[in-house]
Amino acid sequence: MIVEEEQGGKERAAYGKYILKELSQRLTQKFGRGYSYDNLKLMRKFYLVYSKDSIGEMPFPQSEKLPVTQEGRKFYLSWSHYLILMRINNVDERHFYEIESYRNSWSKDELARQYGSSLYERLALSRDKQEVMRLATEGQMIEKPEDIFKDPYILEFTGLPELVTYSESELENKIIDNLQKFLLELGRGFTFVGRQVRLTFEEEHFRVDLVFYNRLLRCFVLFDLKIGQLKHQDIGQMQMYVNYYDRKVKLDDENSTIGIIICKDKKDAIVEMTLPVDNNQIFASKYETVLPSKEELQKLLEDKNFE
C-alpha cells in the first residue's frame, strides 16, 4: 500500500519519509512493537525487490501455511534470511541463495557466511554457462562428479594466515577442528570417513589426508592437501589412491572414487597434460585461507565467460 497507493507506484516520493514516520506511529499504537520507521523501510524494500522478481515460483513443495503474494510467489525462509537476500542485486544469485538456504536448512548466520564466501561465484567458475543458469533455478544439483567441485575452496574458518609458513598437517588439523564448517564448505551429501587413512602396497605405506563419502553420488571422495605448488607427481599419487579405492574398497554397486587435490597454487596446463582427456575422477582446486573479494571473483568469472 505504501508503494502502490500512497506513493503512486514510485520507488521514492518527496513525502515518503513523512508517510513512513506517521504510519509507524499509528501501527505501533494499534499493534505494538515491530513497526518502527526502520522496519517499515525494510518492508517497503522487500516489496520493491520481490515485486520485480522475474524468475517467479521456485520448485519447492507447496504448503498452505506459507505467505503468498497476489502473483502466487511463496516465501520459505525467515524474515532475517530475507534481510540478507534483499541486499543481493543479481536476481539469479539471489534465487540461488534462497534455494540453497531452504534445501540445506541454513541458519541466518550460515547464509551470511556462504554469501560472504561468494559461493555462487565459485560454483559458477567451476561450471559452463548452461550449468550456471541452472544454479539460479535449481540450486546446486549433485548428479555427477563435477557437481561437487569448487575452485577455489574457502577455508577462512581455519584462522590460518594467507602464508606458506604453516605445514600441511597444521592445515589438516585446523580442518578437523572445524569439521562441521568444512562439511558445509564441501556441500551436500558428505559424511566424514577418516583422516590419514593408510593404504599398503606390499611393504610400502601411503596415507590419504582426508576421506569422505558422498551419499548423493554414492562414492568415496579423497582429499589430498598441498601447501605449495601442485606438481604432476601429486596428481599421479592421487590417481594411485583413487585406483586403490576403486579396486579394493568400493562395493560393486557404488560409483567410481573421486579424488580432489586442494593446493595453494596450481597450473591448469599441468593438470590438463597429466590427466586423461576423458577424466571425471580427479580434480585440482586452489584454496584460500583469507576471503577473496567478490569483485575479484566476479572479474575471474567475466574473464572465463569472455573466453
N, C-alpha and C positions, 0 to 999 in steps of 0.2 A: 504493500500500500504506500509506503514511503516513496519508493521509486516511481511506481506506475501512476499513482494518483496525486500525491502531494507535491511531487517534483516533476510531474508531467512526463515521466519516462526518461528524463535526462539523468545522466550519471552524476552531475553536480548542479546544484542550484544555489543562487546567491543567498537564499534564505534557508538552505538545508541545515546549517548548524543550529539556527534558532529553532527549527522544527524538531530536531532530534532532542535538544535540551528540554523543550516544553513537553514533548512526548515522553521523555524519560521520567519527568516528574509525575505525570499523570499515571503512567503504568506502574511506577514504584508505589505510588499512593494506593492504587487499586489491587495490585497483585503481590507487592513486596519486593524482595531483592531479586537481582538478575537482570534488571532493565536500566542499568546505568547508561550514561551517554556513550561511553566507550563500547559497551556491549551492543548497543543499538547500531553503532558504526560497523561493528563486525557482522551483525546480522544483515545489514544492508549490503556489505561487501559480499557475504555469502550468496545472497540473491543475485547480485550482479555477475559473480563468477559462474555460478551454476545455471543461470538462465541462458548463458551463452554457450553452454556445454554442448558441443556439436556431435559427440560420439553417442550420447544417449544411454539407454539402459544397458547395464553390463550383464554378462552371462552368469548371474548368481541365482541360487534357489530363491523362489519368491516367498515372502512372508507377509501375512496380513497385518502384522504389528509394526511394520516399518513405515516411517514417514514417506509420503508420496506427493510429488508435485502434480500440477494440472497436466503436465506432459507425460506423467507416468514414471518419472525418474525416482528411484528409491535410494535411500541413504543407509548404509550398513554399519557405519562407524560412529564413534562418539564425537561430540562437538569438539573436544580437544584435538582429535585427529584432523577434523576439517579446518581447524585454525592453522594447522601446519600445511595442509594440502592447498588451501587458498592462496598461499604465498608462491605456489609453483605456477608460473605463467604459461609454460608449454602444456597444452591440453593433453597431448599424448603421454607426456611424462607424468602429469597429474593422475591420469587414469591408471597408469602402471602402478604407481604407489598406492592408490586406493584399492586396486585388485589384490596386490601383494599383502597389504595390511589386513584385509579381510581373510584371505586364504591362510595366512600364517599366524593369525591372531596376534599381530604385532601390537605391543603397547604404544602409547603416545611417544615414550622415550625411544623405543626401538625404531619407530617410524622416523623420528628425528635423526637417529644415528644412521639409518640406511640412506636417507636423503642427503645427509651431510657427507656421507662417504661416496656420493654420486653413483649409487648402484645402477641406476638406469643408463647413464653414460657408459659405465664399464661393461655392462652386458651388451650395449649397442656396439661397442668397439669390437666385441668378440663375435659379431653376427653379420650376415649380409643384410641388404636393405629390406628384403621381404620379411626376414625374421624380426627386424627392428619394428616393423609395422605390427607384427603380432604381439609385441610387448605391450602396446597400448590397448589392445582389445582382449588379450587372453592372459597377460602377465607372463611370468617365467614358466613356460611349459617344458617339462623334462621328459623327453621321449627318446633321445639318442645321446651318445657320449658328449657331443659338442655342447649340448644344452646346459651341462653343469659347469662349463668352463668360463672363467672370468679372466680378463687381463687389463689392468693389474688386480691383484688381491690387496685389500687394505687391512693392515694389521696394526692400526693405531692403538688398539686396546692393549697391546703388549707393553706400551710405555717405553719401548726402546727408541733411542735416537736414530736419526737418519744417517748413521755412520757405519763403517765396516770394522768397528773396534770390538764388536761382540762376536761370539762364536756361534756356530750352528746349533750347538747344544743349548746355549742360552736362549736362542730363538725358539727352539723346540720346547724348552721348559716354560717359557712365557706363554706359548700357545696352549700347553697342557693346563697351566694355571688359569687360563681364560677359555677353557674348552667350550663352554656354553656359547660364548661370543664368537669363537671360531666356527662352531657349527652353524650359527646364524649367518656368518660371512660366506660359508660354503653354499648354503641354500637349502632347498627342500630335500627331505628323504634320507639324510645322512645319519648313520649311527657309528659310534666310535668302537673300534675293534682292539687296537693296541698301538703301543709305541715301541720303537727299536725291536721290531719283530724279526727274529733270527731265521735266516734261510741257510741251509747247509748243503754244499755240493762236495761230496766225498769228504775230505778233511778240512775244507775251507768254509769259513762262516762269513755271511753277509747280513746286514741289518737294514730293514726298511724303516725310515724315520717314523712315519705315521700310516696306519692302515684304518680305513673306514669301509663301511658297506652302505651302498645306496639302495634303499628299498624300492624306489620307483624304477630304477634301471635294472635292479636285481643283479648287481655285480659288485665286486670289490673295487675300491678306489685307493691307490697307493700314492703317498706323498713323499717326495724327497726334497729336503731343504738345502739350498746352496746360498751361502753368504756372498760369494764372489760372482764372477762372470761364468755363464754357462758354457761348458766345453762339450765337444762331441762325445768324449768318454762318459760324461754324465748321462747322456741320452742312451748310450749303449748299455750302461749299468741299469737304467730304468727298464729298458727292453728285456733285460735278463730277469728282473724282478717280475715283470708282467708275464713273461713266458712261464716262470716257475708257478705263479698263482694259477694260470690257466691250465697247466698240466698236472699240478699236484694238489691244489687246494679247492678250486671251484667245483661245484657239483655239475652234473651233466645238464640239468635244466636251468642253470644260471648262465648269464651272459658274460662275454669276454671282459677280462680285467682292464681297468683304466689306470694309467699312470700319469701323475701330474708333478712336474718339477717346478718348484717355486724358487726363483732365483732373484738375485739383486739386479742382474744385468743379463740380457740375452740378445743375441744377434739372430734375426729371423732367417738369414741366409744359412747359418749353421744348422738350425733346426730343420729347415726345408731340405738341405742336402743330406742330412743324416737319416731322416725318416723316409719310409717308402711313400710313394705318391698317393696311394690309397689309405694312408694312415688314419685310423679313427680310435686309436687306443692310447697314444702318448701325446701329452701337451706340455708346453713350457710357458710359464707365466711369470711376469715380474711381480714383486711385492713392494709395498710402500709401508713404512712404519710411521710416516707422517702424512696426513691427508693432503693430496694434491688439490689445487683449487678447481672448482667446477669449470672455470674459464679455460684452464689448461686441458682438461679432458674434452671439453666441447671443441677446442681447436683441433685436437687429435681426431675427433670424430668427423669434423668437417673435412680435414685432410684426407681421411680414409674414404669418405663419400666422393670426394673430388677425384680420387684415383679410380 
